[in-house]
Amino acid sequence: CTIGLLRKLNMKYISTRGGVPEVSFREVLLAGLAPDGGLYVPEYYPKVSGEQMAKWRDLSYEDLSFEIISLFVDDIPPATLKEICSKTYDPKKFRYRAPERVGGRSTGFVGDGSVNDITPLLWLGQTRRRGQTKPDSGLALLELSNGPTLAFKDVALQLVGNLFEYVLGENGQMLNVLGATSGDTGSAAEYALRGKRGINVFMLSPHAGGMSAFQKAQMYSLQDANIHNIAIRGTFDECQDIVKSVAEEAPFREEYRIGAVNSMNWARIMAQIVYYFKAYLAATKDDGSVNFAVPSGNFGNAHACHVARMMGLPVDSLTIATNENDVLDVFFRTGVYRPRNQAETHITSSPSMDIAKASNLERFMFDVVSRDPGELCRYWGLLKKDGSFKVPESMRYVNPRIRSGMSTHSDRLETIKHIYKEHGTLIDPHTADAISVVHSGILRFPMIVMETAQPCKFADTVREAVGFEPQRRDFFRGLEDLPQRVTVMDPDVEGIKMFIAKHS
Ligand SMILES: *Cc1c(COP(=O)(O)O)cnc(C)c1O
């Protein structure tokens, strides 16, 4: 009934910079960035009451995702949206649990008690007594990395892929998705879009360095005709600059219908809101509140938690964790936001968080300035002029219980070792970053840590920590030996444009 009402209210999207008319979800999905350079945000945050959440308690992930996503999408028929949610959150697509968790002593989670949970909650240090599972450490991992590329980005991108296919099919359009990746985004996007009608993917990655052998093999071994891997003789930043130049050239962009799936796309944030609700429902019995810790790079995942909280989810505290690239930690501790440049960016053992700026922070700042686009533009003007801005103490936290911290390489190694020794569970370096930061502050319970990748994606670091390599599920054995399909090119915008023109 409430949902029916909200649907009639029409959810529109506005730009954080206020320079464009409001648009509907479908446009936001295909556009990515707003034409005024801002990010699209929903016009308001739908509120979810305690009674509503109580009704959601026993829903499967696919049904819960439909309920929540319906609050943000009013231009896709409900029956179709429901189909898309069911197709996306099919347990068969999120079945790649780490082998040590399958039937091992650390298996078991609140929820429906099976791997069908899409994002199962794994209590660390739990005990099972008389068939009952008792969380005894108060610390849990939300397993977000059971999808096809073993990173949390699958949860959102699998949905985006299916939404693209539907909307493009309806409009009789096609799309050339152009992106740059230094790690998990590329493979998650390619697995979400492979074989999809009307979509080509051109994914740029640095030819040398950065990604692990596993990550490279995941992308380059795809043989689908619509997937084009381009290894650039240059850095990740050069890859990103090429994408930007091509996307900013309006005539080329229009003619070749260039689209993006980067984390500035609202649909990705929207899909991520769902698992914060799911985690809360799995961790609590009737009511109560929970704490979340999120390893952060572009602030997409953490922003989804902020939105869930604005919708009424009882989140007691949110911990933002960074690695040595601590732009976000500095912001949350001091109010100063100062993006870095390439030379100041550290290459770390949690490479998916090696960022120079946190693009999604603009969405959060929009709420900090009480959704005043003029104020937002003033801050971004300072950013352009001085390279940084400072938010005064008085308005620093729309959301007061946000904490932050950073970890170093040795912190992460120690945490991986500690969690393995104490709980028999292997974690990846990104998840270790969040646990390390949580442990360095005052622990609040229940604490739910976002597990953003599986350890076998970062085997070298895990071996350095515990002395052996994490196992792989059968599906991934010999991945690095499969034939690879990749074109090596110079960092040259014209060359890339010709490649796109030829293959689209
Ligand atoms: C992308 C990624 C992150 C960072 O997520 P953001 O939404 O960019 O903050 C963290 N961990 C892993 C494993 C990732 O792939």
The ligand as an SDF file (V2000), in Angstrom:
LIG
                    3D

 15 15  0  0  0  0  0  0  0  0999 V2000
   35.6940   -1.4000   -5.6190 C   0  0  0  0  0  0  0  0  0  0  0  0
   36.1710   -2.0580   -4.3930 C   0  0  0  0  0  0  0  0  0  0  0  0
   36.2240   -1.3690   -3.1560 C   0  0  0  0  0  0  0  0  0  0  0  0
   35.8650    0.0860   -3.0190 C   0  0  0  0  0  0  0  0  0  0  0  0
   34.4870    0.3120   -3.1630 O   0  0  0  0  0  0  0  0  0  0  0  0
   33.9200    1.8010   -3.3710 P   0  0  0  0  0  0  0  0  0  0  0  0
   32.4680    1.6170   -3.6220 O   0  0  0  0  0  0  0  0  0  0  0  0
   34.6490    2.3510   -4.5680 O   0  0  0  0  0  0  0  0  0  0  0  0
   34.2090    2.5670   -2.1460 O   0  0  0  0  0  0  0  0  0  0  0  0
   36.6180   -2.0850   -2.0400 C   0  0  0  0  0  0  0  0  0  0  0  0
   36.9820   -3.3830   -2.1190 N   0  0  0  0  0  0  0  0  0  0  0  0
   36.9550   -4.0790   -3.2840 C   0  0  0  0  0  0  0  0  0  0  0  0
   37.3700   -5.5030   -3.2930 C   0  0  0  0  0  0  0  0  0  0  0  0
   36.5360   -3.4400   -4.4550 C   0  0  0  0  0  0  0  0  0  0  0  0
   36.5070   -4.1360   -5.6040 O   0  0  0  0  0  0  0  0  0  0  0  0
  1  2  1  0
  2  3  1  0
  2 14  2  0
  3  4  1  0
  3 10  2  0
  4  5  1  0
  5  6  1  0
  6  7  2  0
  6  8  1  0
  6  9  1  0
 10 11  1  0
 11 12  2  0
 12 13  1  0
 12 14  1  0
 14 15  1  0
M  END
$$$$
